[in-house]
Amino acid sequence: RRRVAEAWAARRISNLEYLMELNAMAGRSFNDLTQYPVVPWVLSDYSSPALNLDDPASFRDLARPMGAQSPAQEDRLKARFQAWCDEEVPAFHYGTHYSTAGYVLWYLLRLEPFTTLAVHLQDGHFDCPDRLFLSIADTYRNCTTAMNDVKELIPEFYCLPDFLVNANGCDLGVTQSRGPAGDVQLPPWAKGSVQEFIRLHRLALESEHVSSRLHLWIDLVFGYRQRGPAAEEATNVFYFLTYEDAVDIDAIQDPVARRSMEAQIADYGQTPRQLFRAPHP
């Protein structure tokens, strides 16, 4: 772990490579939708005709969780946390998570085998067209303004243009305002090209601005601000079942109760294994 961190700090490996190493060390895998690799949103500008990576305003605040990007939203979350009163369920800021199997399928809907898995999840059909992943800008806006949506990203956003295109011609239905649901709507600065979107998005991830601040996001997701007083101070406490070892599954003798608890854990999402107990250098 220290060797990889030192290699990243010395710029011998890229930001994406380091994030993938951390995901692997934390037990995340492409083979497990419930513990799929998680990576951050790094931009906040999905509306400009040209992307300016020299402007700090183009980037999201990596020191804050997605749900607390705005001070007003953070105040609402803190107020709910302080007002929480339940003897069985500990207080939390977020009742939803930033990474779940459902979110992975939502993002990768247009790409097999995830198309088939998403249809299976919806009892044999696609979800309502207006609830599908339709626009990158709208998704970011919702993740930073809605109390119940704090999704982060999956690695494909930085390396795989194919998942943004409905190349298989799936009939995803007709939306109320956009017409037929097809390819994902890209930011204007992508110039209508999924390849250009991935190129610029990856440049943003590897930019100096992100490189000098990525450790702050690592503290939230893999590090010391993931749990305890530091997490509370950072507005970063999730529903208790999302944390490793929150429940001793092996101690549940009733098979029905055990399956129910396992289903709840899978549905709520799973916080990665904590890798760092002190601020990341």
Contacts in CASP RR format, 6 or more apart in sequence:
PFRMAT RR
TARGET T0000
AUTHOR 0000-0000-0000
METHOD contacts of the structure
MODEL  1
RRRVAEAWAARRISNLEYLMELNAMAGRSFNDLTQYPVVPWVLSDYSSPA
LNLDDPASFRDLARPMGAQSPAQEDRLKARFQAWCDEEVPAFHYGTHYST
AGYVLWYLLRLEPFTTLAVHLQDGHFDCPDRLFLSIADTYRNCTTAMNDV
KELIPEFYCLPDFLVNANGCDLGVTQSRGPAGDVQLPPWAKGSVQEFIRL
HRLALESEHVSSRLHLWIDLVFGYRQRGPAAEEATNVFYFLTYEDAVDID
AIQDPVARRSMEAQIADYGQTPRQLFRAPHP
1 25 0 8 1.000
1 275 0 8 1.000
4 13 0 8 1.000
4 18 0 8 1.000
4 21 0 8 1.000
4 22 0 8 1.000
4 25 0 8 1.000
5 18 0 8 1.000
5 280 0 8 1.000
5 281 0 8 1.000
7 13 0 8 1.000
7 18 0 8 1.000
8 15 0 8 1.000
8 17 0 8 1.000
8 18 0 8 1.000
9 281 0 8 1.000
11 211 0 8 1.000
13 21 0 8 1.000
14 206 0 8 1.000
15 205 0 8 1.000
15 206 0 8 1.000
15 210 0 8 1.000
15 211 0 8 1.000
15 214 0 8 1.000
16 39 0 8 1.000
16 155 0 8 1.000
16 158 0 8 1.000
16 159 0 8 1.000
16 202 0 8 1.000
16 205 0 8 1.000
16 206 0 8 1.000
18 214 0 8 1.000
19 37 0 8 1.000
19 39 0 8 1.000
19 40 0 8 1.000
19 155 0 8 1.000
19 214 0 8 1.000
20 37 0 8 1.000
20 155 0 8 1.000
22 218 0 8 1.000
22 222 0 8 1.000
22 272 0 8 1.000
22 275 0 8 1.000
23 29 0 8 1.000
23 37 0 8 1.000
23 38 0 8 1.000
23 39 0 8 1.000
23 272 0 8 1.000
25 273 0 8 1.000
25 275 0 8 1.000
26 222 0 8 1.000
26 272 0 8 1.000
26 273 0 8 1.000
26 274 0 8 1.000
26 275 0 8 1.000
27 35 0 8 1.000
27 272 0 8 1.000
27 273 0 8 1.000
28 35 0 8 1.000
28 36 0 8 1.000
28 37 0 8 1.000
28 38 0 8 1.000
28 272 0 8 1.000
29 35 0 8 1.000
29 36 0 8 1.000
29 37 0 8 1.000
30 36 0 8 1.000
30 37 0 8 1.000
33 101 0 8 1.000
33 102 0 8 1.000
33 104 0 8 1.000
33 105 0 8 1.000
33 117 0 8 1.000
34 100 0 8 1.000
34 101 0 8 1.000
34 265 0 8 1.000
34 266 0 8 1.000
34 269 0 8 1.000
34 270 0 8 1.000
35 270 0 8 1.000
35 272 0 8 1.000
36 99 0 8 1.000
36 101 0 8 1.000
36 104 0 8 1.000
36 154 0 8 1.000
37 154 0 8 1.000
37 155 0 8 1.000
38 98 0 8 1.000
38 99 0 8 1.000
38 152 0 8 1.000
38 153 0 8 1.000
38 154 0 8 1.000
38 221 0 8 1.000
38 272 0 8 1.000
39 152 0 8 1.000
39 153 0 8 1.000
39 154 0 8 1.000
39 155 0 8 1.000
39 157 0 8 1.000
39 158 0 8 1.000
39 205 0 8 1.000
40 60 0 8 1.000
40 62 0 8 1.000
40 152 0 8 1.000
40 153 0 8 1.000
40 214 0 8 1.000
40 217 0 8 1.000
40 221 0 8 1.000
41 60 0 8 1.000
41 66 0 8 1.000
41 140 0 8 1.000
41 143 0 8 1.000
41 152 0 8 1.000
41 153 0 8 1.000
42 59 0 8 1.000
42 60 0 8 1.000
42 62 0 8 1.000
42 201 0 8 1.000
42 204 0 8 1.000
42 205 0 8 1.000
42 207 0 8 1.000
42 210 0 8 1.000
43 51 0 8 1.000
43 58 0 8 1.000
43 59 0 8 1.000
43 60 0 8 1.000
43 140 0 8 1.000
43 201 0 8 1.000
43 204 0 8 1.000
44 57 0 8 1.000
44 58 0 8 1.000
44 59 0 8 1.000
44 60 0 8 1.000
44 69 0 8 1.000
44 140 0 8 1.000
44 144 0 8 1.000
45 51 0 8 1.000
45 52 0 8 1.000
45 57 0 8 1.000
45 58 0 8 1.000
45 59 0 8 1.000
45 187 0 8 1.000
45 189 0 8 1.000
46 136 0 8 1.000
46 137 0 8 1.000
46 140 0 8 1.000
46 141 0 8 1.000
46 187 0 8 1.000
47 137 0 8 1.000
47 187 0 8 1.000
47 188 0 8 1.000
48 58 0 8 1.000
48 187 0 8 1.000
48 188 0 8 1.000
48 189 0 8 1.000
49 188 0 8 1.000
49 189 0 8 1.000
50 189 0 8 1.000
51 58 0 8 1.000
51 187 0 8 1.000
51 189 0 8 1.000
51 200 0 8 1.000
51 204 0 8 1.000
52 58 0 8 1.000
53 203 0 8 1.000
53 204 0 8 1.000
53 207 0 8 1.000
53 209 0 8 1.000
56 209 0 8 1.000
58 204 0 8 1.000
59 204 0 8 1.000
59 209 0 8 1.000
59 210 0 8 1.000
60 66 0 8 1.000
60 69 0 8 1.000
60 144 0 8 1.000
61 69 0 8 1.000
62 210 0 8 1.000
62 213 0 8 1.000
62 214 0 8 1.000
62 216 0 8 1.000
62 217 0 8 1.000
63 213 0 8 1.000
63 216 0 8 1.000
63 217 0 8 1.000
63 220 0 8 1.000
63 234 0 8 1.000
64 74 0 8 1.000
64 234 0 8 1.000
64 235 0 8 1.000
65 93 0 8 1.000
65 94 0 8 1.000
65 98 0 8 1.000
65 150 0 8 1.000
65 220 0 8 1.000
65 234 0 8 1.000
65 235 0 8 1.000
65 236 0 8 1.000
66 98 0 8 1.000
66 143 0 8 1.000
66 144 0 8 1.000
66 150 0 8 1.000
66 151 0 8 1.000
66 152 0 8 1.000
67 73 0 8 1.000
67 74 0 8 1.000
67 77 0 8 1.000
67 94 0 8 1.000
67 143 0 8 1.000
67 144 0 8 1.000
67 147 0 8 1.000
67 150 0 8 1.000
67 235 0 8 1.000
68 74 0 8 1.000
68 77 0 8 1.000
68 93 0 8 1.000
68 234 0 8 1.000
68 235 0 8 1.000
68 236 0 8 1.000
69 144 0 8 1.000
70 144 0 8 1.000
70 145 0 8 1.000
73 144 0 8 1.000
73 145 0 8 1.000
73 147 0 8 1.000
74 235 0 8 1.000
76 147 0 8 1.000
77 93 0 8 1.000
77 94 0 8 1.000
77 147 0 8 1.000
77 235 0 8 1.000
78 93 0 8 1.000
78 235 0 8 1.000
80 93 0 8 1.000
81 91 0 8 1.000
81 92 0 8 1.000
81 93 0 8 1.000
81 232 0 8 1.000
81 235 0 8 1.000
81 237 0 8 1.000
82 91 0 8 1.000
84 91 0 8 1.000
84 92 0 8 1.000
89 239 0 8 1.000
89 240 0 8 1.000
90 240 0 8 1.000
91 237 0 8 1.000
92 237 0 8 1.000
92 238 0 8 1.000
92 239 0 8 1.000
92 240 0 8 1.000
93 235 0 8 1.000
93 236 0 8 1.000
93 237 0 8 1.000
93 238 0 8 1.000
94 150 0 8 1.000
94 237 0 8 1.000
94 238 0 8 1.000
94 239 0 8 1.000
95 148 0 8 1.000
95 238 0 8 1.000
95 239 0 8 1.000
95 268 0 8 1.000
96 148 0 8 1.000
96 149 0 8 1.000
96 150 0 8 1.000
96 239 0 8 1.000
96 268 0 8 1.000
97 150 0 8 1.000
97 238 0 8 1.000
97 239 0 8 1.000
97 242 0 8 1.000
97 268 0 8 1.000
97 269 0 8 1.000
97 270 0 8 1.000
97 271 0 8 1.000
98 150 0 8 1.000
98 151 0 8 1.000
98 152 0 8 1.000
98 221 0 8 1.000
99 151 0 8 1.000
99 152 0 8 1.000
99 269 0 8 1.000
99 270 0 8 1.000
100 266 0 8 1.000
100 267 0 8 1.000
100 268 0 8 1.000
100 269 0 8 1.000
101 266 0 8 1.000
101 269 0 8 1.000
102 121 0 8 1.000
103 151 0 8 1.000
103 154 0 8 1.000
104 114 0 8 1.000
104 154 0 8 1.000
105 114 0 8 1.000
105 117 0 8 1.000
105 118 0 8 1.000
105 121 0 8 1.000
106 118 0 8 1.000
106 132 0 8 1.000
106 133 0 8 1.000
107 133 0 8 1.000
107 153 0 8 1.000
107 154 0 8 1.000
107 156 0 8 1.000
107 157 0 8 1.000
107 163 0 8 1.000
108 114 0 8 1.000
108 118 0 8 1.000
108 154 0 8 1.000
108 156 0 8 1.000
108 163 0 8 1.000
109 115 0 8 1.000
109 118 0 8 1.000
109 126 0 8 1.000
109 132 0 8 1.000
109 133 0 8 1.000
109 170 0 8 1.000
109 172 0 8 1.000
110 163 0 8 1.000
110 164 0 8 1.000
110 165 0 8 1.000
110 166 0 8 1.000
110 167 0 8 1.000
110 168 0 8 1.000
110 170 0 8 1.000
110 182 0 8 1.000
110 183 0 8 1.000
110 184 0 8 1.000
111 162 0 8 1.000
111 163 0 8 1.000
112 168 0 8 1.000
115 168 0 8 1.000
115 170 0 8 1.000
118 126 0 8 1.000
118 127 0 8 1.000
119 125 0 8 1.000
119 126 0 8 1.000
126 132 0 8 1.000
126 170 0 8 1.000
126 171 0 8 1.000
126 172 0 8 1.000
126 173 0 8 1.000
129 172 0 8 1.000
129 173 0 8 1.000
129 174 0 8 1.000
129 175 0 8 1.000
129 181 0 8 1.000
130 175 0 8 1.000
130 176 0 8 1.000
130 177 0 8 1.000
132 172 0 8 1.000
132 181 0 8 1.000
133 139 0 8 1.000
133 184 0 8 1.000
134 175 0 8 1.000
134 178 0 8 1.000
134 181 0 8 1.000
134 182 0 8 1.000
134 184 0 8 1.000
134 185 0 8 1.000
135 184 0 8 1.000
135 185 0 8 1.000
136 184 0 8 1.000
136 185 0 8 1.000
136 186 0 8 1.000
136 187 0 8 1.000
136 197 0 8 1.000
137 185 0 8 1.000
137 187 0 8 1.000
138 185 0 8 1.000
139 151 0 8 1.000
142 149 0 8 1.000
143 149 0 8 1.000
143 150 0 8 1.000
143 151 0 8 1.000
152 221 0 8 1.000
156 163 0 8 1.000
157 198 0 8 1.000
157 201 0 8 1.000
158 198 0 8 1.000
158 201 0 8 1.000
158 202 0 8 1.000
158 205 0 8 1.000
159 198 0 8 1.000
159 202 0 8 1.000
160 198 0 8 1.000
161 194 0 8 1.000
161 195 0 8 1.000
161 197 0 8 1.000
161 198 0 8 1.000
162 194 0 8 1.000
164 183 0 8 1.000
164 184 0 8 1.000
164 186 0 8 1.000
164 194 0 8 1.000
164 197 0 8 1.000
165 183 0 8 1.000
165 184 0 8 1.000
165 194 0 8 1.000
166 172 0 8 1.000
166 181 0 8 1.000
166 182 0 8 1.000
166 183 0 8 1.000
169 182 0 8 1.000
170 182 0 8 1.000
172 180 0 8 1.000
172 181 0 8 1.000
172 182 0 8 1.000
173 180 0 8 1.000
173 181 0 8 1.000
174 180 0 8 1.000
174 181 0 8 1.000
175 181 0 8 1.000
178 185 0 8 1.000
183 194 0 8 1.000
186 192 0 8 1.000
186 193 0 8 1.000
186 194 0 8 1.000
186 197 0 8 1.000
187 197 0 8 1.000
189 200 0 8 1.000
190 196 0 8 1.000
190 197 0 8 1.000
190 200 0 8 1.000
204 210 0 8 1.000
215 279 0 8 1.000
215 280 0 8 1.000
215 281 0 8 1.000
216 280 0 8 1.000
218 276 0 8 1.000
218 280 0 8 1.000
219 225 0 8 1.000
219 226 0 8 1.000
219 234 0 8 1.000
219 276 0 8 1.000
219 279 0 8 1.000
219 280 0 8 1.000
220 226 0 8 1.000
220 234 0 8 1.000
220 236 0 8 1.000
221 271 0 8 1.000
221 272 0 8 1.000
222 272 0 8 1.000
222 273 0 8 1.000
222 274 0 8 1.000
222 275 0 8 1.000
222 276 0 8 1.000
223 274 0 8 1.000
223 275 0 8 1.000
223 276 0 8 1.000
223 277 0 8 1.000
223 280 0 8 1.000
224 230 0 8 1.000
224 276 0 8 1.000
224 277 0 8 1.000
224 278 0 8 1.000
224 279 0 8 1.000
225 231 0 8 1.000
225 233 0 8 1.000
225 234 0 8 1.000
225 236 0 8 1.000
226 236 0 8 1.000
226 271 0 8 1.000
226 272 0 8 1.000
226 274 0 8 1.000
227 243 0 8 1.000
227 274 0 8 1.000
228 237 0 8 1.000
231 237 0 8 1.000
238 271 0 8 1.000
239 268 0 8 1.000
240 246 0 8 1.000
241 247 0 8 1.000
241 264 0 8 1.000
241 265 0 8 1.000
241 268 0 8 1.000
242 265 0 8 1.000
242 268 0 8 1.000
242 269 0 8 1.000
242 270 0 8 1.000
242 271 0 8 1.000
243 271 0 8 1.000
244 270 0 8 1.000
244 271 0 8 1.000
244 273 0 8 1.000
244 274 0 8 1.000
247 261 0 8 1.000
247 265 0 8 1.000
249 258 0 8 1.000
249 261 0 8 1.000
249 262 0 8 1.000
252 258 0 8 1.000
252 261 0 8 1.000
END
